[in-house]
Amino acid sequence: MTLEIEDLHFTYPSGVEALKGVSLTVKNGEFVAIMGQNGAGKTTLVKHFNGLLKPTSGRVTVDDVETTKTSVASLARSVGFVFQNPDHQLFSETVEEEISFALKNFGYDQNAIEERINWAVNLLGLSQYRKTSPFMLSGGERKRVALASVLAWDPQILILDEPTIGQDHQQKENLRQFIIQLQTQGKTIVIVTHDVEFVAECNPRVILMRGGKIVADGEGKEILTTPQLLEESSIVLPQIAQVFTQLASEGLPKNIIDIYEAKRLLLKVLKERQT
């Protein structure tokens, strides 16, 4: 299932031109991180992927279906969207009711619904909150409920807007491992995020936006080790990249953002110097 965006322009009713000729293709099974400063157009862009917003001009297709020619409800079956603020998404009285809502609308039988609820709450550490109101939970927990409610119906494309906000280190690592798991299943994952360290650990394709346009598109380790490009978009160089930039004079490569690759290289250098 491929996302195609062709010369996309979007202007809000207020007159703010949020997107100015964006074109890109997200192929089936890709993991993409969309980054940039506030107001760059990131969330506006991804809201076009499931039809929440319709182009002022240009074209957006999901698996060759134009978003202007189908409903949000129809697109939602294939494109799951988890909002930055879970309170914009949650409304049910209990966690399990929240997760079951879309499943009922999509026609799942009761046994399948129960199986999907069990799977989702176990996956995201929410089992003890099944009968609890989502609004009694912390911000991070509510975010996981929103994610569970989308994952339960198994969309092919998953869009996560600022998924690491309110999550601690272990929860971020769980999310990273889960994204890897989804990739092995052929799912397409698109995240909007300011969390440069999380992106560095995942090393996805990175799309950098500024002023409603795409200013860079490439492999994470390429984009996230270009200081001037990041500075222009108000993004800080990842910590690992900062370290290896300082170590370049010792003959080590600069384009390192992954902690595991960094460990391997440093151990190799230490071993060589001990012999």
MORA-V254139 format. One record per pair of residues at least 4 apart in sequence whose ideal C-beta (glycine too) atoms are under 8 Angstrom apart, sorted by the first residue. I is the first residue (numbers start at 1). J is the second residue. Records with the same first field share a line. If there is no record, write none. Layout:
BEGIN
I: J + J
END
This chain:
BEGIN
1: 28 + 62 + 63 + 78 + 156 + 157 + 188
2: 25 + 26 + 27 + 28 + 62 + 63 + 64
3: 24 + 25 + 26 + 49 + 60 + 61 + 62 + 157 + 188 + 190
4: 25 + 59 + 60 + 61 + 64
5: 22 + 23 + 24 + 25 + 45 + 48 + 58 + 59 + 60
6: 23 + 58 + 59 + 60
7: 21 + 22 + 23 + 57 + 58 + 59
8: 19 + 21 + 22 + 23 + 45 + 48 + 55 + 57 + 58 + 59 + 60
9: 17 + 19 + 20 + 21 + 22 + 55 + 56 + 57 + 58
10: 17 + 18 + 19 + 44 + 48 + 53 + 55 + 56
11: 15 + 16 + 17 + 18 + 56
12: 16 + 18
17: 212
18: 41 + 44 + 212
19: 41 + 44 + 45 + 48 + 212 + 213
20: 41 + 211 + 212 + 213
21: 58 + 213
22: 41 + 45 + 58 + 212 + 213 + 214
23: 214
24: 207 + 214 + 217
26: 30 + 32 + 188 + 190
27: 188
28: 156 + 186 + 188
29: 183 + 186 + 187 + 188
30: 188 + 189 + 204 + 205
31: 179 + 183 + 188 + 189 + 202 + 204 + 205
32: 188 + 189 + 190 + 191 + 204 + 205 + 206 + 207
33: 190 + 191 + 192 + 193 + 199 + 202 + 204 + 205 + 206 + 207 + 220
34: 42 + 45 + 46 + 190 + 191 + 192 + 193 + 207 + 209
35: 42 + 192 + 193 + 194 + 196 + 199 + 206 + 207 + 208 + 209 + 233 + 235
36: 40 + 41 + 42 + 208 + 209 + 210 + 233 + 235
37: 210 + 233 + 234 + 235
40: 209 + 210 + 211 + 212 + 233
41: 45 + 209 + 211 + 212 + 213
42: 46 + 192 + 209
43: 47 + 84 + 161 + 192
44: 48 + 53
45: 49 + 209
46: 81 + 159 + 161 + 190 + 192
47: 52 + 53 + 81
48: 52 + 53 + 54 + 55 + 60 + 67
49: 60 + 62 + 67 + 79 + 81 + 157 + 159 + 190
50: 62 + 67 + 72 + 75 + 76 + 79 + 80 + 81 + 159
51: 67 + 68 + 70 + 71 + 72 + 75
52: 72 + 81
54: 67 + 68
55: 59 + 60 + 67 + 68
59: 66
60: 66 + 67 + 68
61: 65 + 66 + 67
62: 67 + 75 + 78 + 79 + 157
63: 78
65: 69 + 70 + 75
66: 70
67: 75
70: 74 + 75
71: 75
72: 76
73: 77
75: 79
76: 80 + 81 + 102 + 155
77: 106 + 153 + 155
78: 155 + 156 + 157
79: 155 + 156 + 157 + 159
80: 150 + 151 + 153 + 155 + 157 + 158 + 159
81: 150 + 159 + 161
82: 86 + 89 + 143 + 146 + 147 + 150 + 158 + 159 + 160 + 161 + 163
83: 88 + 89 + 146 + 161
84: 88 + 161 + 162 + 165 + 192
85: 89
86: 90 + 134 + 139 + 142 + 143 + 145 + 146
87: 135 + 142
89: 146 + 149
90: 98 + 134 + 135 + 142 + 145 + 146 + 149
91: 98
92: 97 + 98 + 101 + 134
93: 97 + 133
94: 98 + 130 + 131 + 132 + 133 + 134
95: 99 + 121 + 126 + 129 + 130 + 131 + 132 + 133 + 134 + 137 + 145 + 148
96: 100 + 117 + 121 + 130 + 131
97: 101
98: 134 + 145 + 148 + 149
99: 103 + 116 + 117 + 120 + 121 + 145 + 148 + 149 + 152
100: 104 + 113 + 116 + 117 + 152
101: 105 + 149
102: 106 + 149 + 150 + 152 + 153
103: 108 + 112 + 113 + 116 + 117 + 152 + 153
104: 108 + 113
106: 153
108: 112 + 113 + 116 + 153
109: 113
110: 114
111: 115
112: 116
113: 117
114: 118
115: 119
116: 120 + 152 + 153 + 154
117: 121 + 130 + 152
118: 122
119: 123 + 152
120: 124 + 126 + 148 + 149 + 151 + 152
121: 125 + 126 + 127 + 129 + 130 + 148
122: 127
123: 148 + 151 + 178
124: 144 + 145 + 147 + 148 + 151
125: 144 + 174
126: 130 + 141 + 144 + 145 + 148
128: 132
129: 137 + 141 + 145
132: 136 + 137
133: 137
134: 142 + 145
135: 142
137: 141 + 142 + 145
138: 142 + 166
139: 143 + 165 + 166
140: 144 + 166 + 167 + 168 + 171
141: 145
142: 146
143: 147 + 163 + 165 + 166 + 167
144: 148 + 171
145: 149
146: 150
147: 151 + 160 + 163
148: 152
150: 155 + 158
151: 155 + 158
155: 187
156: 187 + 188
157: 187 + 188 + 189 + 190
158: 182 + 187 + 188 + 189 + 190
159: 190 + 191 + 192
160: 189 + 190 + 191 + 192 + 193
161: 191 + 192
162: 192 + 193 + 194 + 195
163: 167 + 175 + 191 + 193
164: 172 + 175 + 193 + 195 + 198
165: 195
167: 171 + 172 + 175
168: 172
169: 173
170: 174
171: 175
172: 176 + 195 + 198
173: 177
174: 178
175: 179 + 198
176: 180 + 198 + 201 + 202
177: 181
178: 182
179: 183 + 189 + 202
180: 184
181: 185
182: 187 + 189
183: 187 + 189
189: 204
191: 199 + 204
193: 198 + 199
194: 235
195: 199
196: 200 + 224 + 230 + 235 + 236 + 237 + 238
197: 201 + 238 + 239
198: 202
199: 203 + 204 + 206 + 220 + 224 + 238
200: 220 + 224 + 238 + 239 + 240 + 241 + 257 + 258
201: 258 + 259
202: 220
203: 219 + 220 + 221 + 257 + 258
204: 220
205: 217 + 218 + 219 + 220
206: 216 + 217 + 218 + 219 + 220 + 222 + 223 + 224
207: 214 + 216 + 217
208: 214 + 215 + 216 + 217 + 223 + 229 + 233 + 235
209: 213 + 214 + 215 + 233
210: 215 + 232 + 233
215: 229 + 232 + 233
216: 223 + 226 + 229
217: 223
218: 222 + 223
219: 223
220: 224 + 257
221: 225 + 255 + 256 + 257 + 258
222: 226 + 255
223: 229 + 230
224: 230 + 237 + 238 + 241 + 257
225: 237 + 241 + 245 + 254 + 255 + 256 + 257
226: 230
227: 231 + 237 + 245
228: 232
229: 233
230: 235 + 236 + 237
231: 235
237: 241 + 242 + 245
238: 242 + 257
239: 243
240: 244 + 256 + 257 + 258 + 259 + 262
241: 245 + 254 + 255 + 256 + 257
242: 246
243: 247 + 262
244: 248 + 252 + 253 + 254 + 255 + 256 + 262
245: 254
247: 252
248: 252 + 253 + 254
250: 269
252: 256 + 265 + 269
253: 265
256: 261 + 262 + 265
258: 262
259: 263
260: 264
261: 265
262: 266
263: 267
264: 268
265: 269
266: 270
267: 271
268: 272
269: 273
270: 274
271: 275
END
